[in-house]
């Protein structure tokens, strides 16, 4: 006779096996992406998602699509990531960055603010930097500078934030 504990143990082992398999596909995808083999990366992220969907795999799949100029697909994948784990900050930041790339600065702001409030996010400096970009493009140099400086406080080696501050200083001096 099979007990409830045995069924739960089997289910747990099965889930862990699927997660390991998905993680293997995820790493293959990530390494393909680093080699700029976006087609292979997309294929492997999709395999990872098929085996065990994660917010990370959807977000990185979106990132791969963004490198191919497919921003609408990238945004859709980030929304899928949010559906899987609303506390994961990366897809909010990425949607914000993609909207900025599309020239939709005001629409980007709420996503970037959600990234700043996400519990599972380790790169708040990216969201601050992107908020700075959105504000700069909107002509709000005071808030742009505030966000660029906050990005640097969080990550002092973030060279692109240094450059953005210098650029703003040059623009306001001229």
Secondary structure, DSSP 8 states (H G I E B T S, - for coil): ---HHHHHHHHHHHHHHHHHHHHHHHHHHHHHHHTT-HHHHHHHHHHHHHHS--HHHHHHHHHHHHHTT-HHHHHHHHHHHHHH-TTB-HHHHHHHHHHHHTT-HHHHHHHHHHHHH-SB-S-HHHHHHHHHHHHHHTT-HHHHHHHHHHHHHH-TT-HHHHHHHHHHHHHHH-
